């Protein structure tokens, strides 16, 4: 999914479960980790997941966050004392009885939205779900110029200022011109 996110011009970071559980805090519709803030949480296609990870994902969803999964949903607990039924309750609270698609699965009373995308979502499918439905736009919008999915962006905020690293990774042919 990282490649599709990059091709859709969304920046992303990967977090180990234990870092997410211990260090990430939920602040309304934002997840905060150190100096970063996130508006979307993507749950990877794993059969087994720690209970605390899915519980924090539900908290984020309940408070207005966007929670996205793809491929298949977790079904078993990696936490001693927590069962598959405990995971099923959390999973259904977030996604309901969803089948893979591009539309919202559930909306929480706090405004959270959940999505369950196909196994290999394309950049266009991510844009339909995230920008089109959830209202979360890519970090960079190309107004003119064909990217052919070779343009990628990293976006960070340092000392209150936006910093972008933009890379055209297409090494074939002549230079390309883009308007952002």
DAWO-V306635 format. One line per field, one symbol per residue. psi: psi as a letter, one per 30 degrees, with the letter a starting at -180 (. if undefined). A space follows every 50 residues. Layout:
psi=???
This chain:
psi=feeeeefghkklkkkkeeeeeefkkkibgkkkjcglkkfkkjkljkekkk eeeeeeeeeeeegglkkklldllkflkgkkfkleeeeeeeefeefbhklk aflkelklfgglkkkjlleikleeeeeeeeeeefgjllfkkjelkjfggf klkkklkkhgkkkkjkkjgjgkalllklk.
